[in-house]
Structures are given as C-alpha cells and as structure tokens.
Amino acid sequence: MTERSTLDDLTSGTLHVEINRNATVTLYPFSDFFKGFDQVEAVRSTFGEKTEVVLKNLKVEFFSFRFGYMGVSDVDGHILISTHHLKSSDFKILYLDVVHELVHVRQFMEGKQLFNSEFEYVDSPIEVEAYRHAVKEAKRIGMSEKEIIEYLKVEWVDPESHKRLVEACGLKIE
C-alpha cells in the first residue's frame, strides 16, 4: 500500500511525499543456516515428533543492526536474527540463543502471547520457560554456572532483574 499524504512543512508550506508501506520481507529456510538442530535433544524435547517438520518449515529473517540478538515474530512465528550477532557472537552463545528462540517458536505455535507488557522481561513466563530450557542445555554442554550466569546478562536488564532471572532459572549469584 502506498500512502499519499501531505504534511505542513515549515520551510515550503506543504510537504508532498509518498511512503510505500508494502515492503516484502525476505525469509530463508532455517536449515540453510542452522544444520543438525533436528538431532539436538533440547530441540527434540521442544517439538517432539514434529521436530523435523517444524524445522523444515521454519523461516529466518536477518536484520542489520549492531544491537540486538534474536527474537520470534509475533505475526507468523519466524525467527529474526541480527547479522552482527550471527557473525560475532561466541558459538555457544549463538547456539543457546537458537535453543531459546525455538522455545518461543513452539510457544507461538501453541497460541501463546509472546509479548506481554503485564510482566517485566525477566518475570515473563514466556521468557523464563525459554531461559530455563537454554540453561538446562548450557549445563548439558558443559558450561560452568558462572558462564551460564554471564549468558543470562543482557544490556536492557539491570542487576536486580538479572538476579531474579538467574534465580528463576535455578541458579544463584555468589
């Protein structure tokens, strides 16, 4: 849809612009970038017998911001990934983030509301479930408790909220 509109422009009186709001999003198959996840027990326990089908049909979208990590679209359930995060993050962190986001994909498929302003980020049942799952996998792949607690730190969470998230995931900050 192209929107034609005029705005009052202080310099020329009227500003005549058009904004095409019909941009297409390029989606790629998840498996083009993330191979072998259908064999990971943490993923299989998320989707059960539907694992192969879900991952085969899952799409990813890349965005180019230096800030940001991953998320799941609340419109159609595809995964959004920062190209900066994809290129520069430690492999274990990237892996755990994919495991975390796949929980959100399942939650979306179940009709759960991914974004709920009723809760702070670290208190959201949606986030706590996904982080607990990622923490369980982090332990399985041999990360220390200290490394996992560090993994749970994100820029937009203050130290007190971080502590709540750590505790909600069954860990303790020493």
N, C-alpha and C positions, 0 to 999 in steps of 0.2 A: 504494500500500500504506500503510495506517495502522498505525503501530506503537503498541501499547499497552504501557506499561511502568511500573514503579514504581521509584523511587529512594528511598534513605533521605534524608530531608530533616531536617537538624539541628533545625529550628525546630518542625516539626509531626509528626515521626516518619516519615511516608511522603508522597511527592510523587506525585500521580496526574496524569499528563499524557498527551496523545496528540500524536504527530507524524505528519502525513500526508506521506509521502515520495514521493507520486505527483504532483509538480508538473510542469506542462507548460511547455515552452519555446516561446516564440513566435519563429518563424523567418520572415524576409522574403526575397523574391527578391532576389538580389544586384543585378540590373539595375534594381530600383526605386530604388536609391541610387547605383549606380556605372554610369554610362552611357558608352558608347564604348570600353570596355576591350577589346571584341572586335576593335577595329581597331588596337590598340596592338601593335607588333611584339614588344615584350618579353613580352606576354601570348600572342600567337600562337606565339612560339617556345617557350613553356612547354607549350602544349597541342596545337600543330599543327592538323591538320584537325578536331580535336574541339573547338576553341575555343568556337564558338557554342553547341554542345550543353552543354558543361561550364558555361559562364557562365549559360546559360538555366536550368539545373537547380541551380545553386549557391545556397545559402541563407546569410543573415547573421543573426546574433543580436547584439543590443545589450545592454550591461550598463552599469550606472550606478555607476561608481567613478571617483573623481578620478584615481586612479593606474591605470596600465595602458594598453596601446595596442591591439594586435590579436593574435590568435592563431587557431589552427585546432584544432577539436575533434578529439581522437584517437578519438572514438567514431564520428562519421559524416562528418567532413571539412568541416563548415561553418565559416564564418569568424565569430569572436567579435570585437566591436569596442566599445571604451569610448566611450560617448556624449560624454564630456569630450574625448577625443582627436578624435573626429569633428567636434565643434563648434569646438575652439580651436586645433588644430594648423595650421601653415603648409601651404598647399595642396600644395607639392612633397613635404613630408614625408609627408603623408597618402597621396598618390599612390604614392610609393616603398614605403610600408608595404603598400599593397594589392598592388603588384607582388611584393613579398617574400612576402606570405602566399599569393598564388596559386601560388607555387613549392611551398609546403607543402601546398596542396590537391592538386597533382599528385603530390607525394611520398606523400601519404596514399592517393591512388588507385592508386599503384604498390605499396601494401602496406608501405611503409617505416614504421619506428617513429619517430614524431615526437619523442617524449620519451625520452631515454636517459640515465640517471644515470651511465653509464660515462664520459661526457665533460662537461667544463665547457661552459657555454653557448657561449662563443666558439670552442671547439675542436670542437664537434659538426659532423660532416659535413653534417647536415641544415641547420643554421644557416649554415654557411659557403657552401654552394651558394646558398641564398636571398639572403644578403647580397651575394655576388658578382654575382648577377643584378641586384639592385637598384642596385649600384654601377655596373654597365655602363649601366643605364638612366639613372642620375643623370648620368653623363658625357654620354650622348646628348642629354639635355635641357639641357645647358649648365651644370651645376653645377661650381663650382671644386673642386679637390682638397681645399682647406680646408673648404668646405661639406660635402663628402662625408664627410670625417673626422669632422666635428662630427655629422653624421647618424648615424654609427656609434656615437656615445656613448649609452649607456643607463644609467639610475641604478644598476642592480644589477651593473654591470661596473666593476671597479677599473681604474685607469690602465694597469697592466701587461697585463691581459686585453684592454683596449681596443686597446692597441698590437698584440697578437697578431692580433686580428680585422682591424685595419687592414692589417697585413702579409699576412694570409691573403687579403685582397681585392685585393692587388697595389698597395697604396698605402704611402707612408712618412710617418711623423710627423717633421716637421723639428725 
